[in-house]
Amino acid sequence: MPMGKCKNITRLLSDALDRSLSTGEWVAIRLHLPTCSGCRNYRKQIRLLREAAHTMSGISMSDTAGSDD
């Protein structure tokens, strides 16, 4: 995949932490991830960081609404 595509996908993965993505944005992510190990690794890393931050803050992952993990 062209680097520009990966930059867009990683931005969307980050955006998904702060806002609800549109159906089209999720489709773009779902189509790209199977073909790109770099973006899959990025998704795993931000999930790990998010879980660690929630653990350290004492906020239960089930307390966060609107996330599509």
mmCIF file of the C-alpha atoms, coordinates in Angstrom:
data_MODEL
# 
_entry.id   MODEL 
# 
loop_
_atom_site.group_PDB 
_atom_site.id 
_atom_site.type_symbol 
_atom_site.label_atom_id 
_atom_site.label_alt_id 
_atom_site.label_comp_id 
_atom_site.label_asym_id 
_atom_site.label_entity_id 
_atom_site.label_seq_id 
_atom_site.pdbx_PDB_ins_code 
_atom_site.Cartn_x 
_atom_site.Cartn_y 
_atom_site.Cartn_z 
_atom_site.occupancy 
_atom_site.B_iso_or_equiv 
_atom_site.pdbx_formal_charge 
_atom_site.auth_seq_id 
_atom_site.auth_comp_id 
_atom_site.auth_asym_id 
_atom_site.auth_atom_id 
_atom_site.pdbx_PDB_model_num 
ATOM 1  C CA . MET A 1 1  ? 0.000   0.000  0.000  1.00 0.00 ? 1  MET A CA 1 
ATOM 2  C CA . PRO A 1 2  ? 1.218   3.525  -0.639 1.00 0.00 ? 2  PRO A CA 1 
ATOM 3  C CA . MET A 1 3  ? 2.496   5.299  2.460  1.00 0.00 ? 3  MET A CA 1 
ATOM 4  C CA . GLY A 1 4  ? -0.227  7.934  2.123  1.00 0.00 ? 4  GLY A CA 1 
ATOM 5  C CA . LYS A 1 5  ? -2.834  5.218  2.572  1.00 0.00 ? 5  LYS A CA 1 
ATOM 6  C CA . CYS A 1 6  ? -1.166  4.003  5.775  1.00 0.00 ? 6  CYS A CA 1 
ATOM 7  C CA . LYS A 1 7  ? -0.971  7.559  7.093  1.00 0.00 ? 7  LYS A CA 1 
ATOM 8  C CA . ASN A 1 8  ? -4.715  7.952  6.522  1.00 0.00 ? 8  ASN A CA 1 
ATOM 9  C CA . ILE A 1 9  ? -5.527  4.606  8.164  1.00 0.00 ? 9  ILE A CA 1 
ATOM 10 C CA . THR A 1 10 ? -3.396  5.273  11.255 1.00 0.00 ? 10 THR A CA 1 
ATOM 11 C CA . ARG A 1 11 ? -5.029  8.702  11.566 1.00 0.00 ? 11 ARG A CA 1 
ATOM 12 C CA . LEU A 1 12 ? -8.461  7.050  11.435 1.00 0.00 ? 12 LEU A CA 1 
ATOM 13 C CA . LEU A 1 13 ? -7.421  4.470  14.036 1.00 0.00 ? 13 LEU A CA 1 
ATOM 14 C CA . SER A 1 14 ? -6.317  7.299  16.316 1.00 0.00 ? 14 SER A CA 1 
ATOM 15 C CA . ASP A 1 15 ? -9.457  9.328  15.585 1.00 0.00 ? 15 ASP A CA 1 
ATOM 16 C CA . ALA A 1 16 ? -11.584 6.327  16.565 1.00 0.00 ? 16 ALA A CA 1 
ATOM 17 C CA . LEU A 1 17 ? -10.355 6.787  20.145 1.00 0.00 ? 17 LEU A CA 1 
ATOM 18 C CA . ASP A 1 18 ? -11.915 10.261 20.286 1.00 0.00 ? 18 ASP A CA 1 
ATOM 19 C CA . ARG A 1 19 ? -14.937 10.143 18.011 1.00 0.00 ? 19 ARG A CA 1 
ATOM 20 C CA . SER A 1 20 ? -17.305 7.799  16.223 1.00 0.00 ? 20 SER A CA 1 
ATOM 21 C CA . LEU A 1 21 ? -16.119 6.991  12.736 1.00 0.00 ? 21 LEU A CA 1 
ATOM 22 C CA . SER A 1 22 ? -18.440 6.912  9.761  1.00 0.00 ? 22 SER A CA 1 
ATOM 23 C CA . THR A 1 23 ? -19.327 3.654  8.075  1.00 0.00 ? 23 THR A CA 1 
ATOM 24 C CA . GLY A 1 24 ? -17.094 4.617  5.145  1.00 0.00 ? 24 GLY A CA 1 
ATOM 25 C CA . GLU A 1 25 ? -14.151 5.226  7.464  1.00 0.00 ? 25 GLU A CA 1 
ATOM 26 C CA . TRP A 1 26 ? -14.608 1.824  9.110  1.00 0.00 ? 26 TRP A CA 1 
ATOM 27 C CA . VAL A 1 27 ? -14.860 0.171  5.693  1.00 0.00 ? 27 VAL A CA 1 
ATOM 28 C CA . ALA A 1 28 ? -11.569 1.793  4.644  1.00 0.00 ? 28 ALA A CA 1 
ATOM 29 C CA . ILE A 1 29 ? -9.907  0.486  7.809  1.00 0.00 ? 29 ILE A CA 1 
ATOM 30 C CA . ARG A 1 30 ? -11.373 -3.016 7.445  1.00 0.00 ? 30 ARG A CA 1 
ATOM 31 C CA . LEU A 1 31 ? -10.252 -3.248 3.817  1.00 0.00 ? 31 LEU A CA 1 
ATOM 32 C CA . HIS A 1 32 ? -6.734  -2.000 4.546  1.00 0.00 ? 32 HIS A CA 1 
ATOM 33 C CA . LEU A 1 33 ? -5.794  -3.910 7.712  1.00 0.00 ? 33 LEU A CA 1 
ATOM 34 C CA . PRO A 1 34 ? -5.687  -7.430 6.213  1.00 0.00 ? 34 PRO A CA 1 
ATOM 35 C CA . THR A 1 35 ? -3.056  -6.295 3.721  1.00 0.00 ? 35 THR A CA 1 
ATOM 36 C CA . CYS A 1 36 ? -0.863  -4.153 5.989  1.00 0.00 ? 36 CYS A CA 1 
ATOM 37 C CA . SER A 1 37 ? 1.072   -5.552 8.935  1.00 0.00 ? 37 SER A CA 1 
ATOM 38 C CA . GLY A 1 38 ? 2.357   -2.092 9.860  1.00 0.00 ? 38 GLY A CA 1 
ATOM 39 C CA . CYS A 1 39 ? -1.134  -0.710 10.380 1.00 0.00 ? 39 CYS A CA 1 
ATOM 40 C CA . ARG A 1 40 ? -2.215  -3.872 12.226 1.00 0.00 ? 40 ARG A CA 1 
ATOM 41 C CA . ASN A 1 41 ? 0.756   -3.432 14.547 1.00 0.00 ? 41 ASN A CA 1 
ATOM 42 C CA . TYR A 1 42 ? -0.138  0.237  15.056 1.00 0.00 ? 42 TYR A CA 1 
ATOM 43 C CA . ARG A 1 43 ? -3.698  -0.773 16.011 1.00 0.00 ? 43 ARG A CA 1 
ATOM 44 C CA . LYS A 1 44 ? -2.353  -3.294 18.534 1.00 0.00 ? 44 LYS A CA 1 
ATOM 45 C CA . GLN A 1 45 ? -0.005  -0.697 20.013 1.00 0.00 ? 45 GLN A CA 1 
ATOM 46 C CA . ILE A 1 46 ? -2.671  1.967  20.508 1.00 0.00 ? 46 ILE A CA 1 
ATOM 47 C CA . ARG A 1 47 ? -4.994  -0.631 22.046 1.00 0.00 ? 47 ARG A CA 1 
ATOM 48 C CA . LEU A 1 48 ? -2.259  -1.664 24.477 1.00 0.00 ? 48 LEU A CA 1 
ATOM 49 C CA . LEU A 1 49 ? -1.540  1.973  25.391 1.00 0.00 ? 49 LEU A CA 1 
ATOM 50 C CA . ARG A 1 50 ? -5.242  2.678  25.857 1.00 0.00 ? 50 ARG A CA 1 
ATOM 51 C CA . GLU A 1 51 ? -5.697  -0.353 28.115 1.00 0.00 ? 51 GLU A CA 1 
ATOM 52 C CA . ALA A 1 52 ? -2.600  0.604  30.144 1.00 0.00 ? 52 ALA A CA 1 
ATOM 53 C CA . ALA A 1 53 ? -3.845  4.175  30.560 1.00 0.00 ? 53 ALA A CA 1 
ATOM 54 C CA . HIS A 1 54 ? -7.244  2.958  31.699 1.00 0.00 ? 54 HIS A CA 1 
ATOM 55 C CA . THR A 1 55 ? -5.653  0.512  34.126 1.00 0.00 ? 55 THR A CA 1 
ATOM 56 C CA . MET A 1 56 ? -3.438  3.215  35.600 1.00 0.00 ? 56 MET A CA 1 
ATOM 57 C CA . SER A 1 57 ? -6.341  5.652  35.910 1.00 0.00 ? 57 SER A CA 1 
ATOM 58 C CA . GLY A 1 58 ? -8.649  3.121  37.533 1.00 0.00 ? 58 GLY A CA 1 
ATOM 59 C CA . ILE A 1 59 ? -11.259 3.491  34.780 1.00 0.00 ? 59 ILE A CA 1 
ATOM 60 C CA . SER A 1 60 ? -12.826 0.215  33.739 1.00 0.00 ? 60 SER A CA 1 
ATOM 61 C CA . MET A 1 61 ? -12.743 -0.498 29.996 1.00 0.00 ? 61 MET A CA 1 
ATOM 62 C CA . SER A 1 62 ? -16.478 -1.244 30.250 1.00 0.00 ? 62 SER A CA 1 
ATOM 63 C CA . ASP A 1 63 ? -16.996 2.324  31.536 1.00 0.00 ? 63 ASP A CA 1 
ATOM 64 C CA . THR A 1 64 ? -15.942 3.778  28.182 1.00 0.00 ? 64 THR A CA 1 
ATOM 65 C CA . ALA A 1 65 ? -18.823 4.189  25.775 1.00 0.00 ? 65 ALA A CA 1 
ATOM 66 C CA . GLY A 1 66 ? -18.756 4.372  22.011 1.00 0.00 ? 66 GLY A CA 1 
ATOM 67 C CA . SER A 1 67 ? -15.563 2.446  21.398 1.00 0.00 ? 67 SER A CA 1 
ATOM 68 C CA . ASP A 1 68 ? -15.414 -0.124 18.623 1.00 0.00 ? 68 ASP A CA 1 
ATOM 69 C CA . ASP A 1 69 ? -12.585 -2.431 19.630 1.00 0.00 ? 69 ASP A CA 1 
# 
